Amino acid sequence: MADTTENAPLRGFLCQGRTQEGHPLAMGGLYTGTDDPSPLFAASIAAFSPRNSRDPFFVDYLLAEHIRRIAPASVAAAGASLAVPGLEGGGGVIGSPSLPSASATGAMEQIGPDLYCLSLPGRFGLAAAAREEHAPALETLLTGESPIVTGEQAEKLCREIARHASAFVFAADGCVPGQTGCVAVWCGGELRLVMVG
């Protein structure tokens, strides 16, 4: 299976740091071309602020809009996980920065050529480069998973996802009680995973 979106090879990026308030934040994604967006995303982490909001929906909206503002056109998909003490729920976004921000639907959506996204509210999400016939298997795999993901479970789940996708970004919400927030990127046969919180 080729790592392609509109016939351009996909590459992955992953970075982590702390927000203005000191909250752990990780971001990763898939991009085309040779200009690695990691430095841009890494530098933007310290500039992000959830504005001391206690509304998980609003925090996720701010995070999604932050990614949309900084992402160059070469970024096909991006995900993020944020851990904010005392915020219950949310703390994770996934999707295409070129599309408008929207709430998680819980259903698989095509966000580009051979690029599919599934976001499960209050749990985790996936943007994967895969053939159309693999999309249902990915949806079944993710919707059948435990609602809470820990670090060890995240790595196991990502290795299972890799059986159906040539490249992907996975993000688990960082503000769900009992869940370990994380962002993982699978590209070129390599899994990179960072935990948040």
C-alpha positions as CSV (number, residue, x, y, z in Angstrom):
1,M,0.0,0.0,0.0
2,A,1.5,3.3,-1.0
3,D,1.8,6.2,1.5
4,T,0.0,8.7,-0.7
5,T,-2.5,11.4,-0.6
6,E,-3.1,13.0,-4.0
7,N,-0.1,11.0,-5.3
8,A,2.4,12.7,-2.9
9,P,4.3,10.6,-0.3
10,L,3.2,11.2,3.2
11,R,5.7,11.9,6.0
12,G,5.0,12.2,9.7
13,F,5.9,14.7,12.4
14,L,5.6,14.6,16.2
15,C,6.5,17.2,18.8
16,Q,5.6,18.0,22.4
17,G,6.1,20.7,24.9
18,R,4.2,22.9,27.4
19,T,1.5,25.6,26.8
20,Q,1.7,29.2,28.2
21,E,0.2,27.9,31.5
22,G,2.6,24.9,31.6
23,H,0.2,22.2,30.5
24,P,1.6,19.3,28.5
25,L,0.7,19.3,24.9
26,A,1.7,17.0,22.0
27,M,1.0,17.5,18.3
28,G,1.6,15.3,15.3
29,G,0.5,14.7,11.8
30,L,1.0,13.7,8.2
31,Y,2.4,16.0,5.6
32,T,3.5,16.0,1.9
33,G,6.7,17.5,0.5
34,T,10.1,17.9,2.1
35,D,9.5,20.9,4.5
36,D,9.1,19.3,7.9
37,P,6.5,21.3,9.9
38,S,7.8,20.0,13.2
39,P,9.7,23.2,14.1
40,L,6.7,25.3,13.4
41,F,4.4,23.1,15.5
42,A,6.9,22.8,18.3
43,A,7.4,26.5,18.5
44,S,3.6,27.1,18.6
45,I,3.1,24.9,21.6
46,A,4.4,27.5,24.1
47,A,2.1,30.1,22.4
48,F,-1.1,28.0,22.9
49,S,-3.4,28.9,25.8
50,P,-6.6,27.2,26.8
51,R,-7.5,30.6,28.5
52,N,-8.1,28.9,31.9
53,S,-11.4,27.6,30.4
54,R,-13.2,24.7,32.2
55,D,-15.3,23.9,29.2
56,P,-13.9,20.9,27.4
57,F,-15.7,21.7,24.1
58,F,-14.2,25.3,24.1
59,V,-10.7,24.0,24.9
60,D,-10.9,21.5,22.1
61,Y,-12.2,24.3,19.7
62,L,-9.3,26.6,20.7
63,L,-6.8,23.7,20.1
64,A,-8.3,22.9,16.7
65,E,-8.3,26.5,15.6
66,H,-4.7,26.9,16.8
67,I,-3.7,24.0,14.6
68,R,-5.6,25.3,11.6
69,R,-3.9,28.7,12.0
70,I,-0.3,27.3,12.1
71,A,-0.5,24.4,9.7
72,P,1.0,24.9,6.3
73,A,-1.0,23.6,3.3
74,S,1.3,20.5,3.1
75,V,-0.2,19.2,6.4
76,A,-2.9,16.6,5.3
77,A,-3.9,15.6,8.9
78,A,-3.0,16.6,12.4
79,G,-3.8,15.6,15.9
80,A,-3.1,16.9,19.4
81,S,-3.5,15.8,23.0
82,L,-3.6,18.3,25.9
83,A,-3.6,17.6,29.7
84,V,-5.2,20.2,31.8
85,P,-5.6,19.4,35.5
86,G,-9.2,19.8,36.7
87,L,-10.6,19.7,33.2
88,E,-12.8,16.6,32.8
89,G,-13.3,15.5,29.2
90,G,-11.8,16.6,26.0
91,G,-8.2,17.6,25.5
92,G,-7.8,16.0,22.1
93,V,-8.4,16.9,18.4
94,I,-7.8,15.3,15.1
95,G,-8.6,16.0,11.5
96,S,-7.5,18.0,8.4
97,P,-6.4,21.5,9.2
98,S,-7.7,22.5,5.7
99,L,-11.3,21.7,6.8
100,P,-13.4,23.7,9.2
101,S,-13.2,22.7,12.9
102,A,-16.1,20.4,13.9
103,S,-17.2,18.3,16.9
104,A,-16.4,14.6,16.9
105,T,-19.1,12.6,15.0
106,G,-18.1,9.1,16.1
107,A,-18.3,8.0,12.4
108,M,-15.6,7.4,9.8
109,E,-15.3,10.3,7.4
110,Q,-13.2,10.8,4.2
111,I,-11.1,13.9,4.6
112,G,-9.0,13.6,1.5
113,P,-8.0,11.1,-1.2
114,D,-7.3,7.8,0.6
115,L,-7.4,9.7,3.9
116,Y,-10.0,8.8,6.5
117,C,-10.7,10.3,10.0
118,L,-12.6,8.9,12.9
119,S,-13.0,10.9,16.1
120,L,-14.8,9.4,19.1
121,P,-16.0,12.1,21.6
122,G,-14.2,12.0,24.9
123,R,-12.0,9.1,23.8
124,F,-9.5,9.3,20.9
125,G,-9.3,9.9,17.2
126,L,-7.5,8.7,14.1
127,A,-6.6,10.1,10.7
128,A,-5.2,7.4,8.5
129,A,-4.0,7.0,4.9
130,A,-5.7,3.8,3.8
131,R,-7.5,2.2,0.9
132,E,-11.2,2.6,1.0
133,E,-11.8,-1.1,1.7
134,H,-9.7,-0.7,4.9
135,A,-11.8,2.1,6.3
136,P,-14.6,-0.2,7.8
137,A,-11.9,-2.3,9.5
138,L,-10.4,0.7,11.1
139,E,-13.7,2.0,12.3
140,T,-14.6,-1.4,13.8
141,L,-11.2,-1.6,15.5
142,L,-11.5,1.8,17.1
143,T,-15.2,1.7,18.1
144,G,-14.7,-1.8,19.6
145,E,-11.8,-0.6,21.9
146,S,-12.2,0.2,25.6
147,P,-13.4,3.8,26.1
148,I,-10.3,4.5,28.2
149,V,-6.8,4.1,26.7
150,T,-3.6,3.8,28.8
151,G,-0.1,4.0,27.5
152,E,0.4,0.3,27.0
153,Q,-3.0,0.0,25.3
154,A,-2.3,2.9,23.0
155,E,0.9,1.3,21.7
156,K,-0.9,-2.0,21.2
157,L,-3.9,-0.3,19.4
158,C,-1.5,1.7,17.2
159,R,0.3,-1.5,16.1
160,E,-3.1,-3.0,15.2
161,I,-4.1,0.1,13.3
162,A,-0.8,-0.1,11.3
163,R,-2.1,-3.4,9.8
164,H,-4.8,-1.5,7.9
165,A,-3.1,1.9,7.2
166,S,0.0,3.0,5.4
167,A,0.4,6.1,7.6
168,F,-1.6,7.6,10.5
169,V,-1.8,10.0,13.3
170,F,-3.7,8.9,16.5
171,A,-4.6,11.2,19.4
172,A,-6.1,10.2,22.7
173,D,-7.9,12.9,24.8
174,G,-5.6,14.1,27.6
175,C,-8.3,15.3,30.0
176,V,-10.4,12.2,30.4
177,P,-10.3,10.7,33.9
178,G,-8.3,7.5,33.9
179,Q,-7.0,7.9,30.4
180,T,-3.5,8.7,29.4
181,G,-3.4,11.3,26.7
182,C,-1.1,10.6,23.8
183,V,-0.2,11.3,20.2
184,A,1.2,8.6,17.9
185,V,2.4,8.8,14.3
186,W,2.9,5.8,12.1
187,C,4.8,6.5,8.9
188,G,7.4,4.6,6.9
189,G,7.0,1.5,9.0
190,E,8.0,3.4,12.2
191,L,5.7,4.1,15.2
192,R,6.5,7.2,17.3
193,L,4.4,7.7,20.4
194,V,4.4,10.4,23.1
195,M,2.4,10.4,26.3
196,V,0.8,13.6,27.7
197,G,0.2,14.2,31.4
